[in-house]
Amino acid sequence: MRKQVFKIAKEFGVSSKQLIADLKGLGIEKSSNFSALEDEEYEKVRSFYEKGKATVSRAKGAPAKKAVGVIEAKPTGSERPSKRQHAAPVAVEEVAEPTEPETRLEEKVEEIPPPPKPVKVKPTGQPRPPVVTVLGHVDHGKTSLLDKIRKTHVAEGEAGGITQSIGAYQVEYKSQKITFIDTPGHRAFAGMRARGAQVTDIAILVVAADDGIMEQTREALAHIRQAQVPIIVAINKIDKPGIDLNRVKKQLHDEGLTSEDWGGNTITIAVSAVTAQGIDELLEMILLVAELEELRADPQRPAQGTIIEGHVDPARGPVAAVIIKDGTLRERDFIIAGTASGRVRALLDDRGARITAAPPGSPVQILGLSEVPPVGIPLEVVENPAYARQQVEARKQEERLARLQRSHRTWEDVLARTVAQQGLLKLVLKADTIGSLEALMSELQGMEVEGAKLELIYTGVGHINESDVLLAASSEGEIGVLGFRVDLDPKAKELADQEQITVRVYGIIYQLTDDVRKALKGLIEPEYEEVKLGEIEVRNVFKIPKVGVIAGCYVREGQVTRSAQVRVIRQNALIYQGKIQSLKRFDQDVREVTKDKECGIKIEGFSDVKVGDKLEAFTVRLLEPL
């Protein structure tokens, strides 16, 4: 029977990372904590650990006078032994007695296990609860699943509490807390990320067992992948008759999410929001992933968090819900969030109970802000109200300037900013039908422009909506949204203007592909070619007051133009290279002077020209990419 790495690690009392390292030493390559071992591989591991325990046991029983012994590591001074120091004896080599044969010493050395590997330095602070977001299709049971988790795993002693609608809540499982963000789907998830907020530690993708993967599922998956957070798949509605889990796992595999039992690394849990089947296993996996991610925070430092909801209460004024990611938020702290500021007047937990402090990982409602801050804005504690007012005024000024300068980005704006993405053009692509979409994808993915790459971060059928724009806004780098024979929703257009996202809609396929090809060519580091224009001889030098030094020249070969660049050559050595500032023939400004004619040239930034110098006129031409 196949066993997963993390389960075997628990069985033998080692960490998953240590087990993976030991597996490598045994010639067994496993990349994930959720990879499965075959029976033969498991027997190797069991034999390895049992042999190690027996060896350590024998070594501990050895008399102190022997050549080699094992002693427990002792702390020195103020040092405190770690758990690993207590668990792993340290081999110490002593001086062998003269009467003991050398061969006996070698035999003893072979019995001693290798010294423990150095302990990896962990992030500072204390473990904090993971923040989890549940995403998926609107009808696949996200809300029902969250409700079932909430009802079956409220914290001990809180069963009678009423969870407030603050956008998040906490549950307790095996004495450990988990924070769930209860938001309206992946649009809110992307909205937070569009403002730079990475609130989520773990994402759960809910897929209905009867429907399988649907368009909104793919949208949610695109958002999760852009967020680059660990993903757990929950196949919901397994209580329904006639479901086929393998069909859903095949669809997941086609989307790049191969389940562990299919040989992949994606944690896939079958659950029912009706019967609660699989809920405990899902929570177990969340805690395991959180442990592997080493989520930590320092409760002693000033709080930092992210706004997840906000509204104006007629009786209490502006109310904001926040998740504390680090530090501890306390009543009477001075806080700022965007252009909102104030002193914390009251803190309420997810049950509406008043608390005096909110530790890391907890969701909390705040009363006392001057206004309702937008979702996704970071919240921070500041030292005093004067500093808070100064920061708020500076941010308001930035917003005013941004509004004055805000305009719809052009395709060229996207290109100018995308050059910094090292030749990578990212697009969201929507089309009217699946046939059109497949034709477009075939054309775009078949484009080959050396030095430039195209990445379609999301493709779909239907009008361009808010979710498409939010995905572009929340993704790293500059993203364009292109549509073929589709409309741009009014709300999506408003959001695109607000977030300064370029959206283009086409009715002819070749126009779209031509623009993308031009965009890819625009990403390539430009190459230039020098074109020689002419050779000029300096025959006289004139110093004119308020004008500067003018070289009286004779064009020996070719021509010279006013827009040309020149090299100054003296005794076969390059003296200077620069632009022509002015070109005259007699007292008239001219655009060019041809062979065997005289002219006056003023070189920009150079006045040390001498009679007998040679000037080489040339221009630079941009080479078009193939």
C-alpha positions as CSV (number, residue, x, y, z in Angstrom):
1,M,0.0,0.0,0.0
2,R,1.4,3.4,-1.0
3,K,2.2,5.8,1.8
4,Q,2.9,9.5,1.6
5,V,6.1,11.1,2.7
6,F,4.6,13.3,5.4
7,K,2.8,10.3,7.0
8,I,5.9,8.2,7.0
9,A,7.8,11.1,8.6
10,K,5.3,11.2,11.4
11,E,5.5,7.5,11.9
12,F,9.3,7.6,12.4
13,G,9.3,10.9,14.3
14,V,11.3,13.0,11.8
15,S,10.5,16.0,9.8
16,S,9.4,15.7,6.1
17,K,12.4,17.6,5.0
18,Q,14.7,15.2,6.9
19,L,12.9,12.2,5.4
20,I,13.3,13.5,1.9
21,A,17.0,14.0,2.5
22,D,17.4,10.5,3.9
23,L,15.5,9.1,1.0
24,K,18.0,10.7,-1.4
25,G,20.8,9.0,0.5
26,L,18.9,5.7,0.0
27,G,18.7,6.3,-3.8
28,I,15.0,7.2,-3.6
29,E,14.2,10.6,-5.3
30,K,11.0,12.3,-4.0
31,S,10.4,16.0,-4.5
32,S,7.3,16.6,-2.5
33,N,6.1,16.0,1.0
34,F,3.0,14.5,-0.6
35,S,4.8,12.1,-2.9
36,A,4.0,8.4,-2.3
37,L,6.4,5.6,-1.6
38,E,5.8,2.0,-2.9
39,D,5.9,-0.9,-0.5
40,E,9.5,-1.8,-1.4
41,E,10.6,1.8,-0.9
42,Y,8.8,2.0,2.5
43,E,10.5,-1.2,3.6
44,K,13.9,0.4,2.8
45,V,13.0,3.4,4.9
46,R,11.7,1.3,7.8
47,S,14.9,-0.8,7.8
48,F,17.0,2.4,7.7
49,Y,15.4,4.0,10.7
50,E,15.1,0.8,12.8
51,K,18.8,0.0,12.1
52,G,19.7,3.6,13.1
53,K,17.8,3.3,16.4
54,A,19.4,0.0,17.2
55,T,22.9,1.4,16.6
56,V,22.2,4.4,18.7
57,S,20.9,2.2,21.5
58,R,24.0,0.0,21.4
59,A,26.2,3.0,21.4
60,K,24.5,4.5,24.4
61,G,25.2,1.3,26.4
62,A,28.9,1.2,25.6
63,P,31.3,1.7,28.6
64,A,33.0,5.1,28.8
65,K,36.5,3.5,28.7
66,K,36.0,2.2,25.1
67,A,37.8,3.9,22.3
68,V,34.6,5.4,20.9
69,G,31.5,6.4,22.8
70,V,28.3,8.4,22.4
71,I,27.4,11.2,24.8
72,E,24.4,13.5,24.8
73,A,25.2,17.1,23.6
74,K,25.2,19.4,26.7
75,P,24.4,23.1,26.6
76,T,27.2,25.5,27.5
77,G,26.8,28.8,29.2
78,S,23.5,30.4,28.4
79,E,22.9,28.1,25.4
80,R,19.8,26.0,25.4
81,P,19.6,22.7,23.6
82,S,17.3,22.5,20.6
83,K,14.8,19.7,20.1
84,R,17.1,18.2,17.5
85,Q,20.0,18.3,20.0
86,H,18.0,16.3,22.5
87,A,16.7,13.8,19.9
88,A,20.1,13.1,18.1
89,P,23.1,11.9,20.1
90,V,26.5,13.3,19.0
91,A,29.3,10.9,18.2
92,V,32.5,11.8,20.0
93,E,35.9,10.2,19.3
94,E,38.1,9.7,22.3
95,V,41.8,8.6,22.5
96,A,42.1,4.8,22.1
97,E,43.8,2.8,24.9
98,P,47.3,1.7,23.9
99,T,46.5,-2.0,24.6
100,E,43.4,-2.1,22.3
101,P,44.0,-3.3,18.8
102,E,43.7,-0.9,15.9
103,T,41.3,-3.2,14.1
104,R,38.9,-3.0,17.0
105,L,38.8,0.8,16.8
106,E,37.8,0.6,13.1
107,E,35.1,-1.9,13.9
108,K,33.6,0.4,16.5
109,V,33.7,3.4,14.1
110,E,31.7,1.5,11.5
111,E,28.9,0.9,14.1
112,I,28.4,4.6,14.8
113,P,25.8,6.4,12.7
114,P,26.8,9.5,10.7
115,P,26.6,12.8,12.6
116,P,23.3,14.7,12.3
117,K,23.1,17.2,9.4
118,P,23.2,20.9,10.2
119,V,19.9,22.4,11.2
120,K,18.5,24.8,8.7
121,V,17.9,28.2,10.2
122,K,14.2,28.9,10.4
123,P,12.4,32.2,10.0
124,T,12.3,34.2,13.2
125,G,9.2,34.7,15.4
126,Q,6.5,32.3,16.4
127,P,4.3,30.1,14.2
128,R,1.1,32.0,13.2
129,P,-2.2,30.7,11.9
130,P,-2.3,30.3,8.1
131,V,-4.6,32.5,6.1
132,V,-6.7,30.5,3.6
133,T,-8.8,31.6,0.7
134,V,-11.4,29.3,-0.9
135,L,-12.0,29.8,-4.7
136,G,-13.9,28.1,-7.4
137,H,-17.0,28.1,-9.6
138,V,-20.0,30.0,-8.1
139,D,-22.2,26.9,-7.9
140,H,-19.6,24.4,-6.7
141,G,-20.3,24.8,-3.0
142,K,-17.6,27.3,-1.7
143,T,-20.0,28.9,0.8
144,S,-21.5,25.6,1.9
145,L,-18.0,24.2,2.5
146,L,-17.0,27.2,4.5
147,D,-20.2,27.1,6.5
148,K,-19.7,23.4,7.3
149,I,-16.1,24.1,8.4
150,R,-17.2,26.9,10.6
151,K,-20.0,25.0,12.3
152,T,-18.0,21.9,13.0
153,H,-14.7,23.5,14.0
154,V,-15.4,26.7,15.9
155,A,-12.8,27.3,18.6
156,E,-13.4,25.5,21.9
157,G,-15.8,27.4,24.1
158,E,-17.2,29.4,21.3
159,A,-19.9,27.1,20.0
160,G,-22.6,29.5,20.9
161,G,-20.9,32.4,19.3
162,I,-22.3,34.1,16.1
163,T,-19.8,34.7,13.4
164,Q,-19.9,38.3,12.3
165,S,-19.8,39.2,8.6
166,I,-16.3,40.7,8.7
167,G,-15.0,38.9,5.6
168,A,-12.9,36.3,7.6
169,Y,-13.2,34.0,10.5
170,Q,-11.1,31.5,12.5
171,V,-11.6,27.9,13.3
172,E,-9.6,25.6,15.6
173,Y,-8.4,22.1,14.6
174,K,-6.2,20.0,16.9
175,S,-5.5,23.1,19.0
176,Q,-4.2,25.1,16.1
177,K,-6.0,28.0,14.5
178,I,-6.8,28.5,10.8
179,T,-8.0,31.8,9.3
180,F,-10.4,31.6,6.4
181,I,-11.1,34.6,4.2
182,D,-14.8,34.6,3.3
183,T,-14.9,36.9,0.3
184,P,-17.1,36.9,-2.9
185,G,-14.8,34.7,-5.0
186,H,-11.6,35.2,-7.0
187,R,-12.5,38.8,-8.0
188,A,-12.1,40.0,-4.4
189,F,-9.0,37.8,-4.2
190,A,-7.5,39.5,-7.2
191,G,-8.7,42.9,-6.1
192,M,-6.5,42.6,-3.0
193,R,-3.5,41.5,-5.0
194,A,-4.0,44.3,-7.5
195,R,-3.3,46.7,-4.7
196,G,-0.2,44.8,-3.8
197,A,-1.7,42.8,-0.9
198,Q,-0.6,39.2,-0.6
199,V,-2.9,38.2,2.2
200,T,-3.4,34.5,1.3
201,D,-1.0,31.9,2.4
202,I,-2.9,28.9,1.0
203,A,-5.6,28.7,-1.7
204,I,-8.2,26.0,-1.8
205,L,-9.7,25.4,-5.3
206,V,-13.2,23.9,-5.0
207,V,-14.4,21.7,-7.8
208,A,-17.8,20.0,-7.8
209,A,-17.6,16.2,-8.3
210,D,-20.7,16.3,-10.6
211,D,-19.8,19.3,-12.8
212,G,-16.0,19.0,-12.9
213,I,-13.8,21.8,-14.2
214,M,-15.7,24.8,-15.6
215,E,-14.7,28.2,-17.0
216,Q,-14.9,30.0,-13.6
217,T,-12.7,27.2,-12.2
218,R,-10.1,28.0,-14.8
219,E,-10.3,31.7,-14.0
220,A,-9.8,31.0,-10.3
221,L,-6.9,28.7,-11.1
222,A,-5.3,31.5,-13.2
223,H,-5.6,33.9,-10.2
224,I,-4.0,31.3,-7.8
225,R,-1.1,30.7,-10.1
226,Q,-0.4,34.4,-10.5
227,A,-0.4,34.7,-6.7
228,Q,2.1,31.8,-6.5
229,V,0.7,30.4,-3.3
230,P,0.3,26.6,-2.4
231,I,-2.9,25.1,-3.8
232,I,-5.1,22.4,-2.3
233,V,-7.9,21.0,-4.5
234,A,-11.2,20.1,-2.7
235,I,-13.5,17.9,-4.8
236,N,-16.9,18.8,-3.3
237,K,-20.3,17.1,-3.5
238,I,-19.0,13.6,-3.3
239,D,-22.3,12.7,-1.4
240,K,-24.2,12.9,-4.7
241,P,-25.0,9.6,-6.4
242,G,-23.2,8.5,-9.6
243,I,-20.1,10.8,-9.3
244,D,-16.8,9.8,-11.0
245,L,-13.8,11.1,-9.1
246,N,-11.4,9.8,-11.8
247,R,-13.2,12.0,-14.4
248,V,-12.6,15.1,-12.2
249,K,-8.9,14.1,-11.6
250,K,-8.4,13.6,-15.3
251,Q,-9.7,17.2,-15.9
252,L,-7.4,18.5,-13.1
253,H,-4.5,16.7,-14.7
254,D,-5.3,18.4,-18.0
255,E,-5.1,21.7,-16.2
256,G,-1.7,20.9,-14.8
257,L,-3.0,19.7,-11.4
258,T,-2.0,16.0,-11.1
259,S,-3.3,14.4,-7.9
260,E,-0.9,12.6,-5.6
261,D,-2.6,9.2,-6.2
262,W,-2.0,9.8,-9.9
263,G,1.7,10.3,-9.4
264,G,1.6,14.1,-9.1
265,N,2.2,16.6,-6.3
266,T,-1.2,18.3,-6.0
267,I,-3.0,17.7,-2.7
268,T,-6.5,16.5,-3.7
269,I,-9.2,15.9,-1.0
270,A,-12.7,14.5,-1.6
271,V,-15.1,16.4,0.6
272,S,-18.8,16.8,1.2
273,A,-20.2,20.1,2.6
274,V,-23.4,18.1,3.4
275,T,-22.1,15.2,5.4
276,A,-18.7,16.8,6.5
277,Q,-16.8,13.8,4.9
278,G,-13.2,14.8,4.3
279,I,-13.4,18.1,6.3
280,D,-10.9,16.9,8.9
281,E,-8.5,15.6,6.3
282,L,-8.8,19.0,4.5
283,L,-7.9,20.9,7.7
284,E,-5.1,18.4,8.4
285,M,-3.6,19.2,4.9
286,I,-3.9,22.9,5.5
287,L,-2.0,22.7,8.8
288,L,0.6,20.5,7.1
289,V,1.2,22.9,4.2
290,A,1.3,25.8,6.8
291,E,4.0,23.9,8.7
292,L,6.0,23.3,5.5
293,E,5.7,27.0,4.5
294,E,7.1,27.9,8.0
295,L,4.6,30.8,8.5
296,R,5.9,32.9,11.4
297,A,5.4,36.3,12.9
298,D,6.7,38.4,15.8
299,P,3.8,39.3,18.2
300,Q,6.0,41.8,20.0
301,R,6.4,44.2,17.1
302,P,3.9,46.9,15.9
303,A,1.1,45.4,13.8
304,Q,1.0,45.1,10.1
305,G,-2.1,43.9,8.3
306,T,-4.3,44.1,5.2
307,I,-7.8,45.6,4.9
308,I,-10.2,42.9,3.6
309,E,-13.5,44.7,4.1
310,G,-15.0,48.0,5.1
311,H,-18.2,49.9,5.5
312,V,-19.8,52.9,7.3
313,D,-21.9,51.9,10.3
314,P,-24.6,54.6,11.1
315,A,-23.9,54.2,14.8
316,R,-20.2,53.5,14.9
317,G,-18.8,55.3,11.9
318,P,-16.2,53.9,9.6
319,V,-15.5,50.2,10.3
320,A,-12.7,48.2,8.7
321,A,-12.0,44.5,8.8
322,V,-8.3,43.6,8.7
323,I,-6.1,40.4,8.9
324,I,-3.0,40.9,11.0
325,K,0.0,39.4,9.2
326,D,2.7,40.4,11.7
327,G,2.9,42.0,15.1
328,T,-0.1,42.6,17.5
329,L,-2.7,45.3,17.1
330,R,-3.9,46.8,20.3
331,E,-6.6,49.3,21.4
332,R,-5.4,52.9,21.3
333,D,-2.7,52.2,18.7
334,F,-2.3,55.0,16.1
335,I,-2.9,53.4,12.6
336,I,-2.9,54.4,9.0
337,A,-4.4,52.6,6.0
338,G,-4.1,54.4,2.7
339,T,-5.5,57.9,3.3
340,A,-7.4,56.7,6.4
341,S,-5.9,57.2,9.9
342,G,-7.0,57.3,13.5
343,R,-6.6,55.7,16.9
344,V,-8.0,52.3,17.5
345,R,-11.2,52.9,19.5
346,A,-12.3,49.3,19.7
347,L,-11.4,45.9,18.4
348,L,-14.0,43.2,17.6
349,D,-13.2,39.6,16.8
350,D,-15.1,37.4,14.2
351,R,-17.8,36.7,16.7
352,G,-18.4,40.4,17.5
353,A,-16.8,40.1,20.9
354,R,-14.6,43.0,22.1
355,I,-10.9,42.2,22.5
356,T,-8.0,44.3,23.6
357,A,-5.4,42.9,21.3
358,A,-5.3,41.0,17.9
359,P,-2.3,38.7,17.5
360,P,-0.7,37.6,14.1
361,G,-3.0,35.7,11.8
362,S,-6.3,36.9,13.3
363,P,-9.2,38.7,11.6
364,V,-10.5,41.7,13.5
365,Q,-12.8,44.7,13.0
366,I,-11.4,48.1,13.8
367,L,-13.3,51.2,14.9
368,G,-11.7,54.6,15.0
369,L,-10.5,55.3,11.4
370,S,-11.3,58.6,9.8
371,E,-12.7,57.0,6.6
372,V,-13.3,53.6,5.1
373,P,-10.1,52.4,3.4
374,P,-10.2,50.4,0.1
375,V,-9.9,46.6,0.2
376,G,-6.3,45.4,-0.2
377,I,-4.7,48.5,1.4
378,P,-2.0,47.7,4.0
379,L,-2.6,48.8,7.6
380,E,0.3,49.8,9.8
381,V,0.8,51.1,13.3
382,V,2.6,54.4,13.7
383,E,4.2,56.2,16.6
384,N,2.1,59.3,16.9
385,P,-0.8,61.1,15.3
386,A,1.4,63.9,13.9
387,Y,3.4,61.4,11.8
388,A,0.1,59.7,10.7
389,R,-1.3,63.1,9.5
390,Q,1.9,63.8,7.6
391,Q,1.8,60.4,5.9
392,V,-1.9,60.8,5.0
393,E,-1.4,64.2,3.5
394,A,1.5,63.0,1.4
395,R,-0.6,60.0,0.1
396,K,-3.6,62.3,-0.7
397,Q,-1.2,64.5,-2.7
398,E,0.0,61.5,-4.6
399,E,-3.6,60.5,-5.4
400,R,-4.4,63.9,-6.7
401,L,-1.4,63.9,-9.0
402,A,-2.2,60.4,-10.2
403,R,-5.8,61.5,-11.0
404,L,-4.5,64.4,-13.0
405,Q,-2.1,62.3,-15.0
406,R,-4.3,59.2,-15.3
407,S,-5.3,58.3,-18.8
408,H,-6.0,55.1,-20.6
409,R,-2.7,53.3,-21.3
410,T,-1.8,52.9,-24.9
411,W,-0.3,49.7,-26.4
412,E,3.0,51.6,-26.7
413,D,2.9,52.3,-22.9
414,V,2.6,48.6,-22.3
415,L,5.5,47.9,-24.6
416,A,7.7,50.5,-23.0
417,R,7.2,49.0,-19.6
418,T,7.3,45.4,-20.8
419,V,10.9,45.8,-22.1
420,A,11.9,45.6,-18.4
421,Q,10.3,42.1,-18.3
422,Q,13.3,40.8,-20.3
423,G,11.5,40.2,-23.6
424,L,8.4,38.6,-22.1
425,L,4.9,39.8,-23.3
426,K,2.0,38.7,-21.0
427,L,-1.6,38.7,-22.3
428,V,-5.1,37.9,-21.2
429,L,-7.0,36.7,-24.3
430,K,-10.8,36.4,-24.7
431,A,-12.8,35.4,-27.8
432,D,-16.4,34.9,-28.8
433,T,-16.3,31.2,-29.4
434,I,-14.1,28.2,-28.6
435,G,-13.3,27.9,-32.3
436,S,-12.1,31.5,-32.5
437,L,-10.1,31.1,-29.3
438,E,-8.3,27.9,-30.5
439,A,-7.5,29.6,-33.9
440,L,-6.1,32.6,-32.1
441,M,-4.0,30.6,-29.7
442,S,-2.7,28.5,-32.5
443,E,-1.6,31.7,-34.4
444,L,-0.1,33.4,-31.4
445,Q,1.7,30.4,-30.0
446,G,3.2,29.7,-33.4
447,M,4.8,33.1,-33.6
448,E,8.6,33.0,-33.4
449,V,10.4,36.2,-32.7
450,E,14.0,35.6,-31.6
451,G,14.7,37.2,-28.2
452,A,11.0,37.6,-27.3
453,K,8.4,35.3,-25.7
454,L,4.7,35.4,-25.4
455,E,2.8,34.1,-22.3
456,L,-1.0,33.8,-22.3
457,I,-1.7,33.9,-18.6
458,Y,-5.4,33.3,-19.2
459,T,-7.6,32.5,-22.2
460,G,-11.4,32.2,-22.2
461,V,-14.6,32.6,-24.1
462,G,-17.0,35.5,-23.4
463,H,-17.0,39.2,-22.9
464,I,-14.1,41.0,-21.2
465,N,-15.2,41.4,-17.6
466,E,-13.9,42.8,-14.3
467,S,-12.2,39.5,-13.4
468,D,-10.0,39.7,-16.6
469,V,-9.0,43.2,-15.8
470,L,-8.3,42.4,-12.2
471,L,-6.1,39.4,-13.2
472,A,-4.1,41.8,-15.4
473,A,-3.8,44.4,-12.7
474,S,-2.8,41.9,-10.0
475,S,-0.2,40.0,-12.1
476,E,3.5,40.8,-11.9
477,G,4.7,43.1,-14.7
478,E,2.7,44.8,-17.5
479,I,-0.2,42.8,-18.8
480,G,-2.4,43.6,-21.9
481,V,-6.0,42.3,-22.3
482,L,-7.1,41.5,-25.8
483,G,-10.5,40.5,-27.1
484,F,-11.7,39.1,-30.4
485,R,-15.3,39.8,-31.4
486,V,-16.3,40.4,-27.8
487,D,-17.5,43.4,-25.9
488,L,-15.9,45.2,-23.0
489,D,-18.2,45.3,-20.0
490,P,-18.9,48.9,-18.7
491,K,-17.7,48.0,-15.2
492,A,-14.6,46.4,-16.7
493,K,-13.9,49.5,-18.7
494,E,-14.2,51.7,-15.6
495,L,-11.9,49.4,-13.7
496,A,-9.4,49.3,-16.6
497,D,-9.3,53.1,-16.6
498,Q,-8.8,53.1,-12.8
499,E,-6.1,50.5,-12.8
500,Q,-4.5,51.8,-16.0
501,I,-4.8,48.5,-17.9
502,T,-4.6,48.4,-21.7
503,V,-7.6,46.7,-23.2
504,R,-8.0,46.2,-27.0
505,V,-10.9,44.6,-28.9
506,Y,-10.6,43.4,-32.5
507,G,-13.0,42.2,-35.1
508,I,-10.4,40.9,-37.6
509,I,-8.0,38.2,-36.6
510,Y,-5.0,39.4,-38.6
511,Q,-5.1,42.8,-37.0
512,L,-4.8,41.2,-33.5
513,T,-2.0,38.9,-34.6
514,D,-0.2,41.7,-36.4
515,D,-0.3,43.9,-33.3
516,V,1.0,41.1,-31.1
517,R,3.8,40.4,-33.6
518,K,4.8,44.1,-33.5
519,A,4.6,44.1,-29.8
520,L,7.0,41.1,-29.6
521,K,9.4,42.8,-32.0
522,G,9.3,45.9,-29.9
523,L,10.5,43.9,-26.9
524,I,13.8,42.9,-28.6
525,E,16.9,44.9,-27.6
526,P,17.2,47.2,-30.7
527,E,20.1,46.7,-33.1
528,Y,21.6,49.6,-35.0
529,E,23.7,49.9,-38.2
530,E,26.1,52.7,-38.9
531,V,25.7,54.3,-42.3
532,K,28.6,56.4,-43.6
533,L,27.6,59.7,-45.2
534,G,30.8,61.6,-46.1
535,E,34.3,62.8,-45.4
536,I,35.0,66.4,-44.6
537,E,38.2,68.4,-44.3
538,V,38.6,71.4,-41.8
539,R,40.3,74.2,-43.7
540,N,39.6,77.1,-41.3
541,V,38.4,77.8,-37.8
542,F,36.2,80.8,-36.9
543,K,35.5,82.0,-33.3
544,I,32.3,84.0,-33.4
545,P,31.2,85.9,-30.2
546,K,28.0,84.4,-28.6
547,V,28.0,81.6,-31.1
548,G,31.2,79.7,-30.5
549,V,33.7,77.9,-32.7
550,I,32.7,77.2,-36.3
551,A,34.8,74.9,-38.5
552,G,35.2,76.0,-42.1
553,C,34.9,72.8,-44.0
554,Y,35.2,71.2,-47.5
555,V,33.2,68.1,-48.3
556,R,35.7,65.7,-50.0
557,E,33.4,62.6,-50.3
558,G,29.7,62.0,-50.1
559,Q,27.6,64.5,-48.2
560,V,27.0,65.9,-44.7
561,T,23.5,66.5,-43.2
562,R,22.4,68.6,-40.3
563,S,21.1,65.5,-38.4
564,A,24.3,63.6,-38.8
565,Q,26.9,62.6,-36.2
566,V,30.6,63.3,-36.8
567,R,33.9,61.9,-35.6
568,V,36.8,64.2,-35.3
569,I,40.0,62.5,-36.5
570,R,43.4,64.2,-35.9
571,Q,46.6,62.5,-37.0
572,N,44.8,59.2,-37.5
573,A,43.5,59.3,-33.9
574,L,39.9,59.7,-32.8
575,I,39.6,63.0,-30.8
576,Y,35.8,63.3,-30.4
577,Q,32.4,62.0,-31.5
578,G,29.2,63.9,-31.3
579,K,26.3,65.5,-33.1
580,I,26.3,68.4,-35.6
581,Q,24.6,71.4,-33.8
582,S,24.4,73.6,-36.9
583,L,25.2,73.4,-40.6
584,K,25.5,76.5,-42.8
585,R,26.4,77.3,-46.3
586,F,27.6,81.0,-46.4
587,D,25.1,82.6,-44.0
588,Q,22.2,80.2,-44.6
589,D,21.1,77.2,-42.5
590,V,20.9,74.2,-44.8
591,R,19.8,70.6,-44.4
592,E,22.7,69.1,-46.3
593,V,25.9,69.9,-48.2
594,T,27.2,67.7,-51.0
595,K,30.6,66.7,-52.4
596,D,33.1,69.5,-53.5
597,K,31.2,72.2,-51.6
598,E,32.2,74.4,-48.7
599,C,30.2,74.7,-45.4
600,G,30.4,75.8,-41.8
601,I,29.9,73.2,-39.1
602,K,29.4,73.7,-35.4
603,I,29.8,70.5,-33.4
604,E,27.7,70.1,-30.3
605,G,29.8,70.2,-27.1
606,F,33.2,70.5,-28.8
607,S,35.2,73.6,-29.5
608,D,38.8,72.3,-29.9
609,V,38.6,71.8,-33.6
610,K,41.8,72.6,-35.6
611,V,42.7,73.2,-39.2
612,G,43.7,69.9,-40.8
613,D,41.2,67.8,-38.8
614,K,39.2,65.3,-40.7
615,L,35.5,64.8,-40.0
616,E,33.6,61.6,-40.7
617,A,29.9,62.2,-41.1
618,F,27.6,59.2,-40.4
619,T,24.1,58.3,-39.2
620,V,22.7,55.4,-37.3
621,R,19.8,53.3,-38.6
622,L,17.6,50.9,-36.6
623,L,17.6,47.4,-37.9
624,E,14.1,45.9,-38.2
625,P,13.8,42.5,-36.5
626,L,13.2,39.5,-38.9
